[in-house]
Amino acid sequence: MTSGSELDVDGLAGLFFEAAETERKLPPAVRKQTRSAWPDFPEEDSAYGWTDEEVRLGPASTREVANYELAVELTWLMDEDGRRVVWATAHSAARRVRGPRWKVLGRIMGCSDVTAKRRFERAIFGLWARLKYGD
């Protein structure tokens, strides 16, 4: 994705979804104090996935960071409600195969799941129209 003017409506939604996933890969703003400790070793007969070990996300690539920065710049072209809806939806969909949790988003926004989806679509379409046709 090179510039905001070449994105279609689906591309804009995908850009924000990818940006939410990239935001989770970025290092934290405040680093916790590092401590040293010996890790617990799993038993010999246990298989992978049966222990409390967590697989962490890898670092963000330069393309992902560039797309994240583009999404942040495009965020300021939306009104405040649109920004909230788009980023809440993007974070809801991050690392999920089935997409955003519309029912949960609707409960948070105080509306139905269908209305939450319409607000997201309206915000994305408004951003696309603003990029394509200007103010």
N, C-alpha and C positions, 0 to 999 in steps of 0.2 A: 504494500500500500504506500503509494508515494506521496500523494497530496490529498487534502480534504475535498477538493473540487472534483476529483475523479471517482469518488466513492458513491455507490448507489445506496439505497435504503438498507438493504440486507448487509451490505459491507460496513455501514456505520454501526449497526447493532453488533456485528461480529467484532468490530474494532473495540468497542467498549467491553465486550465479554472477554476478549483477549487481554485488554488492559487490566481488568480486575484480576485475572490469573497472574499477570506479570507483577502486579502490586504485591501479591503474596510471595513472589520469588525474590523481591528486593530485600536488602538487608534492613533490619529494624532501625528506627530513628535513634533510639537510645539502646546502647549495648549494655547488657547485664554483665556484672562482674564475672570474670571467668574463674572457675575453680577446677582444680584437678582431682580426679577420683578414678579408681579402677572400675571399669564397667563390669557388670555381672555377666558371667559366661553362661550361655544356655547349656542344658544337659545334652549329652551326646546323642540320645535317642529322640530328641525333639526335632521336628521338621521346621522349615522356614515358614514364618507366618503364625506359628503357635506361641511365640514369645511376645513380650511387651515392646519389642524393638519397633521403631517407626521408620519408615522410609521417607526421607525428607526430599523436598523439591530441589532440583538443581538450580544453579544460578540463571538469571535471565540473560538471553542473548542480546546482541546489539540491535537486532531487528525488533525484538520484543520491546526493548527500552525505547526505541525510536517511535514505535506505534503507540506506546504508553504516553509519551510526551505529546504526540499528535492528539490523542484522546483528551488529555488534560487541556490542551489549547482549545480544542473544539468545545469543551465543556462550557467555557465562558461565553459562547455564542447562544446558549440556551437561557431561558429564564430560571429563576431559583427552583421552582417546583419541578421543572423538567430535569434539572441537574440532579435533584434528589431522587426522582423516579428512575432515571437512567442508571445512576451509579448503584442504587439499591438493587435494581434488577440484575445488573452486571455482577455484583458480588453474590447475589443469590444463585446465579447460574455458574459461578466459578467452580471448576472441577466437578461438574455434574453432567452426566450424559443426557439426562432428560430435560435439561434447561432450567429456567427459573422456577422457583416455588411460588406460583401465583397466589395460592390460598394464603400462605404465610405473609406475602407482600400485601395482599388485600387487608388482612387483619391488622398489620402494622399501619397501613394508610387509613384504616377506618372505612373501607369500602369493600365491594365484592371483588372476587378474583378477576372477573371479566372487566370490571372498571379499571383495575390496576393494570391489566394488559393493554387496555385502550389508552390509558394515560402514557404508558411507555411508548406505544406505537405513535401516538400523537407527538410526543417529544422528539422521537427519532425522525419522523416525517417532517416536522417543523425545522429541525436542524438541517436536514437534507435540502429542503426548499430554500432555506437561507443561504446555504452554500452554493446551490445551483443558480438561483435567481437574484441573490443579494437581498438587501433590506427592503 
